[in-house]
Amino acid sequence: MAGFGFSIVATDVKARAGTIRTPRGEIRTPAFMPVGTAATVKAMLPESVRATGADILLGNTYHLMLRPGAERIDRLGGLHRFMNWDRPILTDSGGFQVMSLSGLRKLTERGVTFRSHIDGSRHELTPERSMEIQRLLGSDIAMCFDECPALPADRDRIAASMALSMRWAARSRDAFGDRPGHALFGIQQGGLDRDLRAQSAEALTAIGFDGYAVGGLAVGEGQQAMFDVLDFAPSMLPADRPRYLMGVGKPDDIVGAVARGIDMMDCVLPSRSGRTGQAFTPRGVVNIKNARHADDPRPLDETCDCPACQSYSRAYLHHVFRAQEMISGMLLTWHNLRYYQRLMEGMRTAIAAGTFAGWQDDFHATRALGDIEPL
């Protein structure tokens, strides 16, 4: 398609480093996408998010359709202008959020009717409506509308859900139409079952998408079960298209996913953790609320170049968190997003150099050390 492309510049066993090209700029892969649920990455300015190294953000179809509304965003010039982010944006389809509203929804072949978690108003989301909303938002990468059962679930339930998602994928492709410069990704389903995953991949490839996501993971199955699926699922998808693992995850989840051939990931974890006083470092997670930091003049991470580490002490970060000052969430979110982007940079460099296995060993060994000793 005109204006959208993907090239792999290096591989190391299954790990891939490459570039996704869009009219709004290039995305270096492996890529981590910060989540801007309601047209904002919480506690961050868009230019600050860019400064962490992010090439692309994720926007949320479900939340934006409810508030402020896709038609309103379109009238105001689209999501990029609305939120002051001129780089690529990927929008999810709304399917995952609707899944999490299982008590408020009704599922049929046509789509899903549900009640808003905000005001109880009734809405319908179909493959066609999801494509329309994502077009109104103006996202660079849209996701097809799917249905994703929470795990664990029995095989018949997962098989029926996967088959429905494949029918919805075909409808999404038809409704998306021909939009040069914009991409549509299909979503593989099938739970933890190899045969169902293969059927899903075959159906999606026959329809034809600009990229492919591995969906239906990180929904309660546990890390080992997720890795077991990632040992075979990505290789079922076309090798010349980006592979996106949705909703992942913790740092060791991300490293394990890249090792198994994943190119893109997203997760609310770095920003949500920042607001709750948790900071990611190469030596693991630091809980800044703990009393051990109250008199500590050292930075969170002496190797980090973010403002929280360059200009503030653990003692200050501990104080502003305990005092419930807004700057706490701002600084810790910036730090966490920068940590995630440094993680991606490290993997891209190691894949290009052919040293990814050693990089992985160092990553895990450093994390196992735990936080620096208290003073």
C-alpha positions as CSV (number, residue, x, y, z in Angstrom):
1,M,0.0,0.0,0.0
2,A,1.2,3.5,-0.7
3,G,2.9,5.2,2.2
4,F,3.0,2.1,4.5
5,G,5.7,-0.5,4.6
6,F,7.8,-2.8,6.7
7,S,11.4,-3.9,6.3
8,I,13.5,-6.1,8.5
9,V,17.1,-4.9,8.8
10,A,18.5,-7.6,11.0
11,T,17.6,-10.9,12.6
12,D,19.1,-12.9,15.5
13,V,17.6,-16.4,15.7
14,K,13.9,-15.4,15.9
15,A,14.4,-11.8,17.1
16,R,13.9,-9.2,14.4
17,A,14.9,-5.5,14.1
18,G,13.3,-3.4,11.4
19,T,11.4,-0.3,10.4
20,I,7.7,0.4,9.8
21,R,7.2,3.2,7.4
22,T,4.2,5.5,7.6
23,P,3.4,8.9,6.1
24,R,3.7,10.3,9.7
25,G,7.2,8.9,10.3
26,E,9.1,5.7,10.9
27,I,8.6,3.3,13.7
28,R,11.8,1.4,14.8
29,T,11.1,-2.2,15.8
30,P,11.0,-3.9,18.2
31,A,8.7,-1.0,19.3
32,F,6.9,-0.3,22.5
33,M,3.8,1.8,22.2
34,P,2.8,3.9,25.2
35,V,-1.0,3.8,25.8
36,G,-2.9,7.1,25.4
37,T,-6.3,5.7,26.3
38,A,-8.3,8.9,26.3
39,A,-6.2,10.9,23.9
40,T,-3.5,11.4,26.5
41,V,-0.6,9.4,28.0
42,K,-1.6,10.0,31.6
43,A,0.7,12.6,33.4
44,M,2.7,13.3,30.3
45,L,2.8,16.0,27.6
46,P,3.0,14.6,24.1
47,E,6.4,16.2,23.5
48,S,7.6,14.5,26.7
49,V,6.4,11.1,25.5
50,R,8.4,11.7,22.3
51,A,11.4,12.7,24.3
52,T,11.4,9.2,26.0
53,G,12.0,7.7,22.5
54,A,8.5,6.7,21.6
55,D,7.8,6.6,17.8
56,I,4.1,5.7,18.0
57,L,1.2,5.9,20.5
58,L,-1.9,3.7,21.0
59,G,-5.3,5.3,21.2
60,N,-8.4,3.5,22.5
61,T,-11.5,3.2,20.3
62,Y,-13.9,2.3,23.0
63,H,-13.0,5.1,25.4
64,L,-12.8,7.8,22.6
65,M,-16.1,6.8,21.1
66,L,-17.8,7.3,24.4
67,R,-16.0,10.5,25.3
68,P,-15.6,12.9,23.6
69,G,-16.9,11.0,20.6
70,A,-15.3,10.0,17.3
71,E,-17.5,12.4,15.3
72,R,-16.4,15.3,17.5
73,I,-12.7,14.4,17.2
74,D,-13.2,14.3,13.4
75,R,-14.8,17.7,13.4
76,L,-11.8,19.0,15.4
77,G,-9.3,17.8,12.8
78,G,-8.7,14.2,13.9
79,L,-6.9,12.5,16.8
80,H,-3.4,13.7,15.9
81,R,-4.4,17.4,16.0
82,F,-6.8,16.9,18.9
83,M,-4.0,15.5,21.2
84,N,-1.1,17.4,19.7
85,W,0.8,14.2,18.5
86,D,2.1,14.4,15.0
87,R,3.7,10.9,14.9
88,P,1.9,7.6,14.1
89,I,-1.0,6.4,16.2
90,L,-2.4,2.9,16.4
91,T,-6.0,2.5,17.5
92,D,-7.3,-0.7,19.0
93,S,-10.7,-1.9,17.8
94,G,-12.6,-1.7,21.1
95,G,-13.0,-5.5,21.3
96,F,-10.9,-6.0,24.3
97,Q,-12.6,-3.3,26.4
98,V,-16.0,-4.8,25.4
99,M,-14.8,-8.2,26.5
100,S,-14.0,-6.8,30.0
101,L,-17.5,-5.4,30.2
102,S,-19.0,-8.9,30.0
103,G,-21.7,-8.0,32.6
104,L,-22.8,-5.0,30.5
105,R,-22.8,-6.5,27.0
106,K,-24.7,-8.7,24.5
107,L,-22.8,-10.6,21.8
108,T,-24.4,-11.6,18.5
109,E,-23.1,-12.4,15.0
110,R,-23.7,-8.7,14.0
111,G,-21.6,-7.3,16.8
112,V,-21.8,-6.2,20.5
113,T,-24.3,-4.1,22.2
114,F,-23.2,-2.7,25.6
115,R,-23.9,-0.1,28.2
116,S,-21.3,2.7,28.8
117,H,-19.3,2.3,32.0
118,I,-19.6,6.1,32.2
119,D,-23.3,6.8,32.1
120,G,-25.1,3.6,31.2
121,S,-26.0,4.8,27.7
122,R,-26.5,2.0,25.2
123,H,-24.1,1.6,22.2
124,E,-23.5,-0.9,19.5
125,L,-20.0,-1.8,18.2
126,T,-19.8,-3.9,15.0
127,P,-16.8,-4.5,12.6
128,E,-18.2,-1.8,10.3
129,R,-18.7,0.7,13.2
130,S,-15.3,0.0,14.6
131,M,-13.7,0.7,11.2
132,E,-15.8,3.9,10.9
133,I,-14.7,5.2,14.3
134,Q,-11.0,4.5,13.6
135,R,-11.4,6.3,10.2
136,L,-12.9,9.3,12.0
137,L,-10.1,9.3,14.5
138,G,-7.6,9.2,11.6
139,S,-5.3,6.6,13.1
140,D,-2.4,5.4,11.0
141,I,-2.8,1.8,12.0
142,A,-6.3,0.4,12.7
143,M,-7.1,-3.0,14.2
144,C,-9.8,-5.3,13.0
145,F,-12.7,-5.9,15.3
146,D,-12.5,-9.2,17.2
147,E,-13.9,-11.1,20.2
148,C,-11.5,-12.3,22.8
149,P,-12.5,-14.7,25.6
150,A,-10.8,-14.4,28.9
151,L,-8.6,-17.4,29.8
152,P,-9.0,-20.0,31.0
153,A,-11.9,-21.1,28.8
154,D,-12.9,-24.4,27.3
155,R,-11.8,-25.3,23.7
156,D,-15.3,-25.1,22.2
157,R,-15.7,-21.6,23.6
158,I,-12.3,-20.5,22.2
159,A,-13.0,-22.2,18.8
160,A,-16.3,-20.5,18.4
161,S,-14.9,-17.2,19.4
162,M,-12.0,-17.5,17.0
163,A,-14.3,-18.4,14.1
164,L,-16.5,-15.4,14.9
165,S,-13.4,-13.2,15.0
166,M,-12.3,-14.4,11.6
167,R,-15.8,-13.6,10.1
168,W,-15.5,-10.2,11.7
169,A,-12.0,-9.8,10.3
170,A,-13.3,-10.2,6.8
171,R,-16.0,-7.7,7.5
172,S,-13.4,-5.3,9.0
173,R,-11.3,-5.6,5.8
174,D,-14.3,-4.9,3.6
175,A,-15.4,-1.9,5.7
176,F,-11.8,-0.5,5.9
177,G,-11.6,-0.3,2.2
178,D,-8.8,1.3,0.3
179,R,-7.1,4.0,2.4
180,P,-3.6,4.8,1.1
181,G,-1.2,5.6,3.9
182,H,-3.3,3.8,6.5
183,A,-2.9,0.2,7.6
184,L,-5.2,-2.4,8.9
185,F,-3.9,-5.3,11.1
186,G,-5.6,-8.6,11.5
187,I,-5.7,-10.3,14.9
188,Q,-4.9,-14.0,15.4
189,Q,-7.0,-15.8,18.0
190,G,-7.2,-19.3,19.3
191,G,-6.2,-19.2,22.9
192,L,-3.5,-21.6,23.9
193,D,-4.4,-24.2,21.1
194,R,-1.9,-24.7,18.3
195,D,-4.5,-26.0,15.8
196,L,-6.9,-23.1,16.4
197,R,-4.0,-20.6,16.1
198,A,-3.1,-22.2,12.8
199,Q,-6.7,-22.0,11.5
200,S,-6.8,-18.4,12.5
201,A,-3.5,-17.5,10.9
202,E,-4.6,-19.2,7.7
203,A,-7.9,-17.4,7.6
204,L,-6.3,-14.0,8.2
205,T,-3.6,-14.6,5.6
206,A,-6.3,-15.4,3.0
207,I,-8.0,-12.1,3.8
208,G,-4.8,-10.2,3.7
209,F,-3.7,-7.5,6.1
210,D,-0.9,-5.0,6.4
211,G,0.2,-6.4,9.7
212,Y,-0.8,-9.1,12.1
213,A,-1.4,-9.2,15.8
214,V,-1.2,-12.1,18.2
215,G,-4.3,-11.5,20.3
216,G,-5.9,-13.3,23.2
217,L,-2.8,-13.5,25.4
218,A,-2.0,-11.6,28.6
219,V,-5.6,-12.3,29.7
220,G,-4.9,-14.5,32.7
221,E,-3.0,-17.5,31.3
222,G,0.3,-16.7,33.0
223,Q,3.8,-16.0,31.5
224,Q,4.9,-19.6,30.7
225,A,1.6,-20.4,28.9
226,M,2.0,-17.1,26.9
227,F,5.6,-18.0,26.0
228,D,4.5,-21.5,25.0
229,V,2.1,-20.0,22.5
230,L,4.6,-17.4,21.3
231,D,7.0,-20.3,20.5
232,F,4.8,-21.2,17.6
233,A,2.2,-18.5,16.9
234,P,4.3,-15.7,15.4
235,S,5.9,-18.0,12.8
236,M,2.4,-18.9,11.5
237,L,2.0,-15.3,10.4
238,P,3.5,-13.7,7.2
239,A,7.2,-13.0,7.9
240,D,7.2,-9.9,5.8
241,R,4.6,-8.1,7.9
242,P,4.8,-6.6,11.4
243,R,3.8,-8.8,14.3
244,Y,2.1,-7.1,17.2
245,L,1.6,-8.7,20.6
246,M,-1.3,-6.8,22.2
247,G,-1.4,-5.7,25.8
248,V,2.1,-6.9,26.8
249,G,3.6,-6.3,29.3
250,K,6.2,-6.5,32.0
251,P,9.8,-6.1,31.0
252,D,10.6,-9.8,31.0
253,D,7.4,-10.4,29.0
254,I,8.6,-8.0,26.4
255,V,12.1,-9.4,26.2
256,G,10.7,-13.0,25.9
257,A,8.3,-11.9,23.2
258,V,11.0,-10.2,21.1
259,A,13.1,-13.3,21.4
260,R,10.1,-15.2,19.8
261,G,9.7,-12.9,16.8
262,I,7.4,-10.1,18.0
263,D,7.9,-6.6,16.6
264,M,5.4,-4.4,18.5
265,M,3.9,-4.3,22.0
266,D,1.8,-1.9,24.1
267,C,0.9,-1.8,27.8
268,V,-0.5,0.6,30.4
269,L,2.0,-0.8,32.9
270,P,4.8,1.9,32.8
271,S,2.3,4.8,33.2
272,R,0.0,3.1,35.7
273,S,2.9,1.9,37.8
274,G,4.4,5.4,37.8
275,R,1.2,6.8,39.3
276,T,1.3,4.2,42.0
277,G,4.9,4.8,43.0
278,Q,6.6,1.9,41.2
279,A,9.7,2.6,39.1
280,F,11.3,0.1,36.7
281,T,15.0,-0.1,36.7
282,P,17.6,-2.6,35.2
283,R,17.7,-4.1,38.7
284,G,14.0,-4.6,39.0
285,V,11.1,-2.7,40.4
286,V,11.6,0.0,43.0
287,N,8.7,0.9,45.3
288,I,9.4,4.6,46.0
289,K,6.8,4.6,48.8
290,N,9.0,2.5,51.0
291,A,10.6,4.2,54.0
292,R,14.1,3.1,53.0
293,H,14.2,5.9,50.4
294,A,13.3,8.7,52.7
295,D,16.9,9.8,53.3
296,D,18.5,8.5,50.1
297,P,20.2,11.2,48.0
298,R,20.9,8.9,45.1
299,P,18.9,8.7,41.8
300,L,16.5,6.0,41.1
301,D,18.8,4.6,38.4
302,E,22.3,6.1,37.9
303,T,22.4,4.8,34.3
304,C,19.1,6.6,33.3
305,D,19.1,9.9,31.4
306,C,15.4,10.9,32.3
307,P,14.6,14.0,34.3
308,A,13.6,12.0,37.4
309,C,17.0,10.4,37.5
310,Q,19.1,13.4,36.4
311,S,17.6,16.0,38.6
312,Y,15.9,14.4,41.6
313,S,16.8,12.1,44.5
314,R,15.0,9.0,45.7
315,A,14.3,11.0,48.9
316,Y,12.5,13.7,46.9
317,L,10.6,11.2,44.8
318,H,9.6,9.4,48.1
319,H,8.5,12.7,49.6
320,V,6.3,13.9,46.7
321,F,4.7,10.4,46.4
322,R,3.8,10.3,50.1
323,A,2.6,13.9,49.9
324,Q,0.4,13.0,46.9
325,E,1.9,15.7,44.7
326,M,1.2,15.5,41.0
327,I,4.8,15.8,40.1
328,S,5.3,12.3,41.5
329,G,3.2,10.6,38.8
330,M,4.8,12.9,36.2
331,L,8.4,12.1,37.1
332,L,7.9,8.4,37.7
333,T,5.8,7.9,34.5
334,W,8.5,9.7,32.4
335,H,11.1,7.5,34.0
336,N,9.2,4.3,33.3
337,L,8.5,5.2,29.7
338,R,12.1,6.0,29.2
339,Y,13.1,2.7,30.8
340,Y,10.9,0.9,28.4
341,Q,12.3,2.8,25.4
342,R,15.9,2.1,26.6
343,L,14.9,-1.5,26.8
344,M,13.7,-1.5,23.1
345,E,16.9,0.4,22.1
346,G,19.1,-2.1,23.8
347,M,17.3,-5.0,22.0
348,R,17.4,-3.3,18.6
349,T,21.2,-2.7,19.0
350,A,21.8,-6.3,20.2
351,I,19.8,-7.9,17.3
352,A,21.7,-5.8,14.8
353,A,25.0,-6.8,16.3
354,G,24.0,-10.5,16.5
355,T,24.5,-10.5,20.3
356,F,20.9,-10.8,21.5
357,A,21.4,-14.0,23.4
358,G,24.1,-12.5,25.5
359,W,22.1,-9.3,25.9
360,Q,19.2,-11.4,27.3
361,D,21.5,-13.1,29.7
362,D,22.8,-9.8,31.0
363,F,19.2,-8.4,31.3
364,H,18.1,-11.3,33.5
365,A,21.3,-11.4,35.5
366,T,21.0,-7.7,36.3
367,R,17.4,-8.0,37.3
368,A,18.2,-10.8,39.6
369,L,20.5,-8.6,41.6
370,G,17.6,-6.6,43.0
371,D,17.7,-3.0,44.0
372,I,20.9,-1.3,45.2
373,E,21.6,-1.7,48.9
374,P,20.0,0.8,51.3
375,L,22.2,3.4,52.8
